[in-house]
Structure formats: structure tokens, C-alpha cells
Amino acid sequence: MGILFSYSLYSSILLSLLYLSYKWVLAGENQHAYNRTALWLICLVALLGLPLSRLAASIGADAPAAVMPEIEMGQIQIGLEADESAGFQPLWLTAVLWIYLSGVVLTAMQTLLIASRLWRIISAGETVREGRYKIILTDDRSIAPFSWWRYVVMSRSDWNESGRMILTHELKHLSLHHWIDLAVAQIISIFQWYNPSAWLMREEFKTVHEYQADKAVLESGIPARDYQMLLIKKAVGARFPSLANSLNHSKLKKCITMMYNQNSSASRRLRGLALVPALAAAIAVTNIDAVAAVLEETSAARFLVEETSEPVAAEIRTAVSGLPSTESSAVSTREVSEKTQDSQMSPATVSVHTDNAVAAAAAETLTAAVSEGDKPSGKAAEKADAPESVYSVVQKKPEFPGGDAAVLQYISDNIHYPKEARDKKIQGRVVVRFVINKDGSVGETSVLRSADPLLDKEAMRVVSTLPAFKPGEVDGKPVSVYYVLPIGFSLKDDAGKENSDKPVVKVKSVDGKQVADVDGRKEEVKVYVDGKLYEGNLADIDPSKIESMTVDKSKEGVIRIEMKK
């Protein structure tokens, strides 16, 4: 449901901005077929915008050339989350999901009730054939004439008094298949019940439908005055606003006014081009970091949150001589690889604190390339001479001396929190993409997502100074390869603790035992490898063979490590 709600929010943004543009430049024009087409295009763009954008982004984007190991073992520090669980989800988000679902269900039920009532009227009436359509005559004088699917419904008195005018009007609705427009608009309204633009779009469809039907009546030779008097007489009566076109609509004045308007000139159709910048603006809104974050968070939301005694994360920081490690729950390298193939980038997050400690998020990965030939834009982009071709998938990935852990260690040793950013308490996440050239050097470097110019500059600086890699290869020949690396900058509070306020535990091997130093208090902890108590040195564990690592909060001082099979 979270994915559906996120999709609904995304499409509602597109629909709203495009509808406002339509209302501003096209709604009053006497070009009804053109306006109906414009309304359909708005609906299609709103519904297909997200799938098409993801399809476009996936073109040329393959699985990454490299995935770093999930965890690096050595002399590490572990900071345990105090009160979170692996299934943590904000209460407000769960409440929003339930409210959204309730709205969808209620709106759908209302639609079904209207449809059932409409069908009962059709089933109970007398049928008169009119070509391929059916005229349903009912004895209920309170029902105003309406049309739906292949049926025209009216009372016997209306059929006897003004049957030909009404039939001409309603048959135009049927011949143009207006009921399909209303069905699609109603479905959109069900899933965007919270969006006024969705309901207004349905009304715009109905307005255009009435304009087209009115025009057909006047072109048939029926005097305009007689037809207008009929509309006034039928201004009351039962309606079916969701699914059917009814003669007694609420736009009587607008319809009568439109009858006297001249057809809009062909040149005025160019006003429809205003929808193009409106679409660009809508896409720009969805790409705003705050909006994108909300869409991403709602996409991952669930109704029921599974509770577990295992922690959502263990923050593993760099010790004096240790390796950088991670903030992670029990996330496997296999899961990481599967997630990576479904996204444009699946990076390892390097968290930079004021003391230059670095943590790499194990739930994500340091990967090669987003897509071949993709060129990011932005003021922060610093471009070197572009290679002839840049690969995202290679037979042999580039290798850094010392492995992936050494890359993060290098950043740990060389990155600095900008003083001005620290003074201004600026924090954020910078996503840097860089090219490892065919000679192993770091080439083109750019910012895919900016946090702040100060942080962007420092992230770009440290990445651009990376020593040479052993280049990647395709068919035995060195090639250039893209890599993506997010760097998170976070400050500490006045007490010297991180904003997340986590107790820090240093863990190292001493005489075959694992000893934890908790704020100067030393305690023995147990480390289990594949379910068996481990009594060796943590540094002897090969990081590349680790499947996952968790800290068991349900038992005091227990770390569990699963090795790859």
C-alpha cells in the first residue's frame, strides 16, 4: 500500500499543476475536441509519469560493476541504537496510510452504489431500440435524462414532450464514448480522493462533454431558443454525477454562454503549449529533495510493522587503528546485490562526523556506475576530460590497493568537516559520482545530489584525491568505469555526542576473548560466527566472506556474524 500511496502522491502533483495550466489557458476556448484531447493527455501523463521516468532512468543502467563487502572487521567501535527495532516506522506514517486506505475504500463504495442504482433504473425501464443504442423509458418523472455506455434513459413524459431534442443530445454523448472519460476520471478520483484537482478534472470532462452535445443539437437544426428552454426546464432532477452524462447539469449558464461564442481560431490552440512548462515544473517539484524524501518514505511504508528483538542498526565507527564499518541491521550482501540491480545507484554511505570518523552503511553498497554515458548536471559538477566510453558493467572490476575498505579508510584519513559548515551547523548527504579511468586514475568527478555547496566541495575534493586504482577490464583490456559514493556529513551536540545519542562500545580481541569497553568500563562480550561461539581474533575474519552481522539486544553483549556459504 505504501507504493500505491507514493505513486498516488507523485501522480497527484503532476495532475494538479497540469490541470491548473489547462484551466488557465484552455478551459474557456470554443475548441471542444481539442480540449478533450488535452484533458486525456493530462490524465495519461499523470498516470504514466512515474513509470516512464523510471523506465527512462533504467535505460542503459545495468547491475553495478562492483559491490563492496557488507562489513569490515578489525578493531571496531559499535554504537547501539537504544530504542529502535528493525521494523520501526513513524506512527504518523502508519496513520496516514490507514486514512488513505479508508478514503479509497469509501470513495470506491460510493461509486459502486451509484453504479448499482444506475443499473437498477436501466433494468427496470422499458427498452426502445434506436440503432445500436437502447432508449430506456421510466415512469419516474424525477429522473432527468442521462446517458451511459449504450443506454439513453429518460422519463416517458420527457420522451413524449421533447424526445427528439433529448435523444440528439444524449446520442452525441454515446457516439463520442463520453462514458469512458468519466469512468477513467472516477478511477483517478478514487485513488486521489484527497486531491481537489482530481475531482475538478472530472468536472472539466463533463463540461466539455456538454459543450459537444449542445453543439450537435444546434447543428441538427433545432432552434437555439427552444433548446435553451429545455435545458432550463430540466435544471432539476436526480443526477448521477460520477458515471453518467446528465442533461440537468450544474453548468447551465456556461453552456448557454458557450452556444453564442465563436469557434476559437486554430492559432489559439498553441496556448496548449503552456502545458509543457507546467509538466516541467511538476517534475521539478517531485525532484525537490524534501518531496523526493517523502515519496521515498511513503513508498516503503507498511500497515503492520513486524516487531523483533534484534536491533535496527549497530553503528560501527573507525577506531584508532581500525577499519571503517557500518550502520546496519542484518542485511546480507545478497540482498544488497538484488537491490542494486533495481536502482540507478546503490551506494555505500560514508558518514563524516566532526572528528572525521567515517561509517559506511552496510545496507547499501559502494558501486560502479549509474548508467553508461549519463552526465549529471549541477553547479557542483567538476568535470575532467571525459573518457571515450565509460562502462557500468565490466568483466573485471577496478580494484583499489587494499580493497574497498581501504577506499573508505582513505576518505576517513583525508576528509575534513568544513569549518564554515560546522559553524553554521550545516549537515546533509552528498552523492558523488566519479570515473576510474582506464589508467586507474580518478577522472571526471561530479555531484549527483547536493547537500550544500560547502559540503559538496569537500566531498568532491577528497574523492578527486583518491590514489590510482587497478583499472577495470572488458575482454582483457582496461576501460573506464563509473563509481558512486554518498558521503553523509553530521555534527555532534554540545556534549560531544552524536545527534542520535547512542552509547559507544569499543570491541577488540584480547587473549582469545572479545572485550567491550563501555565508557571506560570493560566487559566481556560473546561473538558467534555461524551460530558457534568465536574465540579467535576478530581481525582474522576475512571481510569478503561475511554474509551479515547483527547485535542482539535481547541478550547482553552478543554479536552474531553469518559467513557466506
N, C-alpha and C positions, 0 to 999 in steps of 0.2 A: 504493500500500500504506500510505503514511503516513496517508491519510484514513481507510482502513479501521481501522487500529490506533487512531487517535484516537477514532473512533466506538465502537470496542470498549471503550476505556477509559471513555468517558463512560457508555455503557450499563451497564458493569460496576459503576460507582459507584451508579447507580440500582437495579440489581438487588440488590446486596449489602445496602443499607440497607432496601429493601422486604422482602427475604427475612428479614432478622433480625427485623423487626417482625412478619411473619407467624408466624415460629417462636415468637415470644414470646406472642402473643395468640390465635392461631387454631389452631395445629397440633394441639393436644390436644382440640379440640372434636369432638363427635359430630354433625357437620353437613357431611357429605362433599361433597355437590353444591355447597354454598356455598363450601367451602374450595377445591374445584377451580376454581370461577369466580374466586376471589381469586388463585389461582396464575396463571391465564391473564391476569388484569388486570396482575399484576406483570410478566409477560413482555412484554405489549403496551406497557406504559409504558416499560419499559427499552429496547425496540427502537425505539419511535416517539418517545421523549422528545426526542432531539436534532433530528430533522426537524421535529417540531411546534413546538419552541421557536424554530427558525429561521423557520418559516412565520409564527408569530405576530409575530416581530420584524420580518418583512418587510412585514406588512400596513400599508399607509399609508406605507411607506418607499419613496420614488422616487429617481431619479437626482438628484444634487445640483444646486442652482441655480447653483453657481459652482465652477470648478476653477482654481486659480492656476497660472501658468506653471511649468514644471518647474524652470527655473534662472534666476537673475537675474545678469546680467553687470554688471560695474563694476570698481572696484578691489577685488580679492578676495584671499583667502588660501586656499591649498589644502594640506590635510594628508593625505599619502598613507598608506594602510594598508600596513604593512611586509610582512606575510607571508600575507595572506589572498587568496583568489581568489573569483570570482563564484559558484563552486559550493561554497563552504565549508559543511561540515556536521560537527558534532562526531562523532568516531569512535564514542563510546559510543552515539549515537543510531542510527547505521548498524548497529552490533552488535545493539542491541535489536530493530530491525526484522527482521534475519535470524533471531534467536532466535524472535521471534513467528511469523514465517512458517514456520519449522521445526516449531513446536508445532502450528500449524494443519494443516500437511500430514500430520504423524504421526497426529494425532487423527482426521483425515478418513480416512486409510488404515486405521486400526484399525476405524473404523465400517464402512467398505466390506468389510473382511474378515469382520466379524461378520455383516453383511447377506448376504454370499455364502454363508457357512456355513449360515445360517438357510435360505436359499433352496434349497441343496443338499438339506437334510433334507426340506423340503417336496416337492421334485421327486421324491425317491427313494421316498417313502412311498405307501401305499395310500390312495386317496381314498374317503371315505364322505360322502354328501350329508346335510346337516341344514338343511333350508330353503334360505335363500340363502347359508349358510355351508358350508364344507368341513372335514371332520374328516380329518386326515392321521394314519394309523396307521403306526408304525415298529417294527421289530424290535429296536431299540437300547433296552434297558431302562435305560440310564444317563441317558437324556434325560428330564428332568422335564417334565410337561405345561406348555405355554405357548400363547399366542395372539398372532396378528399379522395385521393387515389383515382378511381374511375367512377365515383359517385357524385351526383349533384342532389342535395337534399333541400327540400322546401315544403312549406305547408300547402294544402290543397287550395286555400284561398289565394295565396301568392301565385300559384300555378294558373288559376283561373283569371286573376286580375292583371298580372304583369309577367306571365310566364316566359314570353319570348325575350324580353329585356334581361330578365334574371338569368335565363339559360345562356344567352350570348355572353354575359359577364362570367358566369361560372365555368362554361366550357372553355373559355380562354385560359382560366387557371389550370384546367385539366390538360389542355393541349400543350401547355408550356411546362407541365410537370412541376408546378409550384410546390406541391406537397413534399417533394424530395428536399427542396430548400429548407422547408420548415422542420422536417424530420432531422436533418443534419444540424440545424441551428439548435434544436431542442436537445439533442445529444450533447452538444458542446455546453449548453446551459446546465445540464445535469452535472457534468464533471467540473464546471466552473461556476457553480451556483453562487459563489461569493463574489463573482466578478460582474459588476453592472454592465460592462461593455458586452458581455456575452448575451445578456437579455436584450440590450438595445440593438445588437446586431440582428436578432430575430425579428424585432420590430421593423428594422430597416428593410429586411427581406419582404415583410408583409406590405410595407408601404409601396415598394417597387412593384410588387405583385398587383396591388390595387390600381396603380397607375397604368400598368399594361392592360389589365382587364377593362378599365374605363375607356382607354383608347380604342380597344376592339369594339366596344359598344357604339361609340361615336362614329367610328369608321364604317359600321354596318348601316348607317343611315338613320338611326334613331335620333330624334331631336335632343339636343343637349339639355334643354329646359325640362323635358319630360323625364329624362334620366336622372337629373339632379333632384327632382321632386320625389322620385322613387327612393333615392338614397336617403333623403330626409325622412321619409316615412319609415324606412327600415333602420333608423338610427337606434332603435331599442330592440331588445330580444336576447335570447340566450346565445352565448358565443362559445367557441372552442379555441381559445387563444393560442394553445400550444401547437396543435397539429393541423388545423383546417383553416382555409381561407373563408372568412365570413363576410357577407355583404354589409352587416351592421358594424363596421369597424369604427375605431375612435378617431380616425384621421379624415373625417368627412370634409372639414374645411380645407385641408391641404389638397385633397383630391379635387374638389370643385375648383380651387385656385389653379391647380396644375392643368385642368382642362382648357384654360384660357391662355396658358403660356405657350410661346412658340418653341419649336424644337431647337435645342441647343446646336450651335454650329459645330462642325467637325473639329475646328481648331480648339474648341473648349475641352475636347477630350484629352488634350495634352495636360490638363490640370491633374489628370490621373497620375502623372509622373511624380506628383508630390508624395505618393505612397513609397517611392524608392528611398528618399532620405528618412522617411518615417520608419521604414524597415531597418535602415542602418542605425538609427537612433535606438530602436528596440533591441537590436543585437548588442549595441554598445552598453546598454543598461544591464543586460544579462551577463556581460563580461566584467562589470564592476566587481572588484574583489569581494565586497561585502555581500552583494547579491549572489555572486557565484558560490560563496561560502554557505549561504542559506540554502540554495538549491542543492548543494552537495550534502549538507547535513540532513535535510529532509529526505533526500533520496535514500539515505542509509537508515532512516528511522523505521522502527517496528512497533506494533501494537503491544506485544508481550515481550518483556525483557527477561531473558534467562539469567537467573542468578547463579553464581558459582563462588566457591570459597577461594578460588585461585585469583591472583591479582590481575588487574588490567595491565599493569606495567611495572617494570623494575628499571629505574633509571641507572644506567651504568656509566660512570664518568671515568675520565682518564686519571689514573693515579700518577705518582711521581715518575715511575718508570714503566707504567702500564700502557696498554693499548686502548684506543677509543672503543667504546662499545655502545649500548643501546638503551632506548626506552621501548619496551615491548612486552606484550603478553606472549602466550605460547603460540607464536606464528611461525610456521615452518617455511623452509626455503622453497619447498614445493609449492606452497600456497602463494609465496611471493612471485614465483615464476609464472603461475597461472594468471595472477592479477596483472602482471606486467604485460602479458600479451594482449590484454583487453584495453589498454590505455595508451595514450600518447607518450607518457613518461611515467616511470615508476622509480623515483629517485630515493637515494639514501639521504636522510635529513641530518645535517650536521648542526647541532645546537651550540652556539657560541655564547658563553657567559662572560661576565666582566673579568674573570680571572683566566680567560682563554681556554677553559675546559671545553672539550668537544664531546658530544654524544651523537652517535649515528643510529637512526631509527631502524630497528630490525624488521619492523613490519613492512618497511619499504625497502627499496634497493637502489644502489648506485648503478646506473645503466648506461649503455651506449645508445645514443641516437633516439630522437623522437621520430623523425621521418626524413627520408633521403631528400636533400635539396631544400628542406624547409628553412626559410630565412626569417628569424624573429625580427620584430621591429621594436622601436623604443629609443628614447633619448639615451638610455644607459648602455645601449649596444656599442661595443667597441670591436671593430672588425679588422682582422688582419687580412692578408691576401688570401682569398678563398681558394681552396683546393679545387682541382679539376673535377673531382667527384668525391662525394662523401657518403659512406656506407652506414646503414643502420644494422645490417646483418652481415656478419663475416664468418668465415670458416674458422679463423683463429683470432681470438680477441686480443686487443692490446694488453700488455702486462706492465705494471709498474714495479720497479725494483722493490721487492719486499711484499708485493701483493696489494690487494685492495685495502687492507688495514693500514699499510704504510701511506697510502694516499691520505686517509683521514688523519693519521699521525702527523703527516707533513703540515696539513692545514691546522691541526691543533698547535703545532710549534710556531707557526708563522702568522696566523691571523690575529688581528687586534681589534678590539671594540673601539670604533671611532670616538674620540673624546667628546666632540660636539654632540654626537648622537647619544652618548651616555649622559651628558649634562641635560639634554632635552628629554631624556627618558624615552628615546625612540626605540621601539622593538619591532620585529617583523621577520618575515621569511622571504629570502631572495632565492629565486630559482635561476641558476647559471647553467648555460649550455656552452660546451667547448668542443673543439675539434682536436683529435690527436692525429697529427699529420702523418703522412707515410714515412717520414724520417723519425717519428716518435716524439717530435716536439709538440708543444701545445700551440695550436694556431688560433683560428677565429674563436673569439670569446664573446658571448652576448648574454643579456638578461632576458629570460623568458617571462618572468614575473617579478615585478619590482615591489620592494617594501618601502624604501626611502632612498633618495639619491646618495646619502651618506653611507648607508649600509650596502647599497648596490656597488658603489665604488670600491669598498673594501673587499667585498666578495669577489669582484672582478679582478682586483689586484692580486689576491692570494692565489686564485686559480691560474692566472696568467703566469705566475712564477713557478708553477709545478715543474719539476725536473722531467727530463725526457722519459717516455715510455718505450717499451719494445713494441713497435707498430703492429697493428692488426694485419691479417693476411687473407687474401682471396686467391685461390688457385696458386698458392705458394708465393704470391707477390704482395709486397707491402701496400696497404691502402689507407686512406684517411677515414676516421670513424668519429661519429658524434658521441659525446657523453653528456649526461645531465646530472647536476648536483645542486640540490636545495641546501641553503645554509640559513639556519634559524638563529636570530640574534635575540637574546633575552637577558634582562637585567635582574639584579638581586635587590631585595629590600634593604632597609636601613640596618637590619640586624645581621646582614651578611648572608641571609638565607635566600634561596630562590623563591620566586613568586608563588610557586606551588607548595612551598613549606613542607619539604619532605625530609625525614631523618636520614642521615647519610651513614652507611655502613661500609667500612673497608674490609675486604675479604682477601686473604692470602694463605698460601700453604706454608705450614711450619711443622717440621718433623713428621710429615705424613698426615697431619691434621689440618683442617680448614678452620682458620681463626678469624672471627669478625671483630673489628674494632668499632664499637658504637660510642661515638663521642668520648673516646679515651677509655672506655670500658671494654675489655677484651672478653669475648665469649666464643666458645667452640660452636661451629655450625656443621651441619651434615650436608654433603653433596652426593646426590645419587645420579649415577650415569646408567641409563637404560634400566632403571629400577634397582640397581645394585649400589651399595654404599661405596663411594670412591675415596681411597685413602692415599692416592698419589699426589703429585704436584699439578696444580691447575695449568701451569704453563706447558705441561707435557701433552695436553689435549690438542689435537690438530683442529684448528678452527674450521677448515674446509669440510670436515666430516661431521660437523654439528648440525643436527636437524632443527632443534629448538631448545629454548631454555626458559624455565619459569621459576618464580619464587613462590613457594607455598605458604600463604599467610595463615592457613588453618593449623599449621604446625610450626612451632617456634624454631627458627633457624634452619629451614630446609630449602635447598636449591636442587631443582631437578633438571637434568640435561639428557636430551634424547639424541642419539647419534644416528646418522644416516645408515640405512640398511644396505 
